[in-house]
Amino acid sequence: MLLALILIPLLAAIAVALSPRTSPALPRLLALAATGATFVISVMLFLRFDIAGGMQFEQTMAWVPSLGLRFHVGVDGLNIGLVLMGCIVAFAATAVSWDIQRDEKGFYSLLLAMIGGILGAFVSQDLFWLYFFHELALIPTFLMIGVWGRGEDKNYATFNITMYLTLGALIALSGLILLYLQMPLADRTFDIQAMTKHFQLHPIAAGDQNLIFGLLMFGFGILVSLWPFHTWAPLGYGAAPTANAMLHAGVLKKFGLYGLIRIALPMLPAGSQRWLPVLALLCMGNLVYCGWVAMRQRNLNGLIGNSSVAHMGFCFLGIASLTLVGVTGAVLVMIAHGLLAALSFGLSGYLYSQTGTLDIPRLGGLLRRLPFIGAALMIALFAGCGVPGFANFAGELMVLFGAWKSGVTGHWMVVAAAWAGLIIGAVYMLRAIRNMLHCPEAEGAGEWIDAIGSRRWPYALLIAALVLFGVAPGLLTDAIKPSAEAIVKMASSGKANAVAPAAPLLKAASTH
Amino acid sequence: MATQIENIAWWILLLPLLSAVGITLFTLRFHKLSAQISIAAVSVSFLLSLLLFVALPGSAFSVSASWIHVADLSIDFRLILDPLSKLMLLVVTGVGMLIHIYSYGYLHDDRSLSRYFASLSLFTFSMLGIVLASNFVMMFIFWELVGVSSYLLIGFWYEKASAADACKKAFLTNRVGDFGFILGILVVWAALGSLEFDQLKAVLAAHPGKLGAMAGVGGLLVFCGAMGKSAQFPLHVWLPDAMEGPTPVSALIHAATMVAAGVYMLCRTFFLFQATPAWPEALAFLHGWTALDIIAWIGGATALMAALMAVQQDDIKRILAYSTLSQLGYMVMAVGLSGPSPAMYHLTTHAFFKAMLFLGAGSVIHACHHEQNIWRMGGLFRKMPITSWTFLLGALALCGVQPLSGFYSKDAILAQAMEHSLPLFGLAMGVAGLTTFYMFRLVFVAFFGKERGEQAAHAHESPGIMTWPLRALAFFTVASGVMGIDHFIAGAFAAGGHEAASLSFAEALMAPFAHSPAAAFLGLFATMLGLSAAWACYGAADADPLPQRFGSIAQTMRHRFYFDEMYEEAIRLTHDAIASVADWIDRWLISGLLVRGAHGSFEVFGRFLRLLQSGNLQTYAFLLVAGLLAIIYLSFSH
């Protein structure tokens, strides 16, 4: 089933690329069918998932045995929710792409490749494939922003996002390679579970752990817009076509966080002890500083982009807390934010298609003119400032609780995070509501048309998922808990090692 | 037993939610149907509450629904049914039901009536959630939801910029309180290891010192939540602005429910404040004070300040808003004086007569075609007899005139103050006098004398759908003082949980004079004083004499002591300033390339970029890696 999840979009991508030019509607239909199928499969997987824990729906195939390369996919509590969220977002992103009028064939085949890559990255249990699929998803992202992007900033944004993300991926890659090299020659493998088991039994020297963890943290961190490597995100999302922004901000961006939890924490416990306090400090930058930056945005996408960067701070804080509650909360925020970011960018895309601008002062009274889109946007903005009833609240609440009792993250950090989430977030979200949705209608509003019929359901689907997991977060947390527990336990085993003095960086590096 | 009676509470809670969801999804176009659904939902909730009140003695819990269970964080949704919540259920659904009905008369031709009733149902649901919450997180969740639904209601006429600003201000001010609240919850949870009220209470009863040095801080942080919702100084600024919502909304939110939530929460968590008082090292100067002392003084200060502000307002709704603030100050002060039961008592009676006053004001505004300035009314008594009589009754109750309910509950607070703190007793007396003064200023100017405006001249009585709720509330305004509510509440806080012996009607009527004669007589005396002063100033006035006589003092009172201006300036100097700096850094330093022209001349930028692109990428990549290495190096070198 997991294999089908990857293959359906990838095969559909090829089919779209080969489809005849004479049937212009075909690419979109194929893409909808493929993402619809993956959506159904992911729901079935989620329903059949056993919350008792462990890796499930595994599929393995030997590939290059001499290098220890296998094709290995599986889901446990950590990624089952992410896969479901990814499929929902992919379906919705495909559906809202009706405004793409230019070279639909190219667009949908790249979009499907990106979706296949994203799902592949999240289900792979093999380092090689994990990285490969991530790159497979990343490259179409760059191309699509460059070709179908919008705004005068397009070239600059494409350049910026490409450079940042490539760099992040390369730094992470160097860390992963060093990690691979730490395995004894005889049992070298890329299999994540085997590697984790090995490094638990035979921990890497503390100095090397520190180096590798540092590389992974910054590499993955850049992919997740860790402060101060975040400026590509608002810029890139502002220029990206709607579907891209939804998929990248919603799903692909979570890859870095997933990598940190799946790979860095359990394999490098001593490194975690060393670096998590730094991560906790940097994420204050995300939460507070980027919140302030968001307060100053006059453009809706700039606001959503910066607030999305700020929300990543909650994920980082939860991970840095290294408590079960915090890490589970972080995973929950990842899922919730994925749905929310997709919803927000989807709505801003619709607005742009009607108004031709996302300049907040030039929008006004949208609730009256576009009741559905306006109400949906209001829901998104409220969910973004942590209103209960949406999954984001549950996740952020857990992060606060987890971080409060953690030895790593200080109480002042929780105070700052609560201030950022409750006050700063509310200030910019409510200002946006006041200026865009409330107040008298803006000039030219008479020509804007509300979403009707089938254009509504992608948004309805995302809102429904947000509400479902907000009202019953146990659906996710019960599944996440066993996996998160194992990882927190493994990562905490580094406490004993961390007491030993860390080797200086240069010495650690010279051992290779 | 398959279905236990306490599980009815789930229906009480969920019916308004079903109504809100149903209206939003299906009946937005059918205004009358939406109104019927919403009114039916709250009415059934009320009847079920009544059933529980009668049929369920003592305390009970409903079945619980699991929410989050991870490690040491376990949160369930469980509904608490004790005397406190059963009484509050009746108040919320009872007063709420009357306001629902009244709303239909008041707003029947509004084009967004369905949206109104959906928001109203959502609000009722949220408020009932607070009442029924059995643990801190559940209370916090509904606390936030009340914030959201009140936002929707205050901003109902969102096309008016003033309404859009008011709802934003209400939400943000409440959020500041909630910020303290959530930290308080974290402190309590970390120290006591539970979130359930009954478990926390048991733990603290067994080990009063278990909160350690954080006892005072934890209590005050939790109080922050109440400070926001119940609009206590210094977070009081949102309440008067929130009058931008439709008048029935003001009646519901600002009289009977939302603002009462803070007081209710303090009563619910009163056990926290009975812990051994202690302060951390940094707050050693507070030694000798308890959290309750501070709460009492904040309540007292709010009561006095709001009463002073009310004296110089001209908008009929704003006067009532400040009087609400002032009465909430009374309640909070009572809690601070270790008297949760007088506070709950006053909350209950106040809910009746304040809702009636607001609905009466709505009736007046409706009749005067949305004229709200009392100086353009006058002579309404003859034109609107039902509205005027009920309004007068409400005003008398608010002033604490025997035998109306306000007298009994206010007297309970005065007696409590007399027993615990004479300075606060004096302050409370002063507020009582002021209350009568500004209320009768309103009554004399708006209802008596001659018509001073075109609208007032053509006013006529409102239809029955609006006057019948007034009549019903008038009944409770008269009767709720002698119905034994105080004994019922006292039973909730008594150790055994048993109700005290009921008094006969005559005994109940005169109980305050038997219990604490000095407080009762002094209270009545203050009222008389205020009344005669109001008569002297406004008995036959066509314009307000105070500004001339007191000049700048009156001016300051009229401008609400300039709190709003001070806050705006403070926010501009802090958050907005920091945000600009952060934005500047982001744009010019972190974003780094300094390529964007300051005036957004993208053409220049594009050319520039083309020139720089190849070299720039390398420079930038180099800088990034260099920075990264520097960070890695620095973090190892210490």
Interface residues (C-beta under 8 A of the other chain):
Chain A: E152 D153 N155 Y156 F159 M163 L167 I171 N210 G214 F218 P228 F229 H230 T231 L235 W275 V278 Y289 W292 V293 M295 R296 Q297 T323 L324 V325 T328 G365 L367 R368 F382 G386 V387 P388 G389 F393 A394 L397 M398 L400 F401 G402 W404 K405 V414 V415 A418 W419 L422 I423 I424 A426 V427 L430 R431 I433 R434 L437 H438 C439 P440 E441 A472 P473 G474 T477 D478 K481 E485 A502 P504 L505
Chain B: S66 W67 I68 H69 V70 A71 D72 L73 V137 F140 I141 F142 E144 L145 V148 G155 Y158 E159 A161 A163 A164 D165 K168 F171 L172 R175 V176 D178 F179 I182 L183 L186 W189 A190 H575 D576 I578 A579 S580 A582 D583 D586 I590 S591 G592 V595 F602 F605 G606 L609 Q613 L617 Y620 A621 L624 V625 L628 I631 I632 Y633 S635 F636
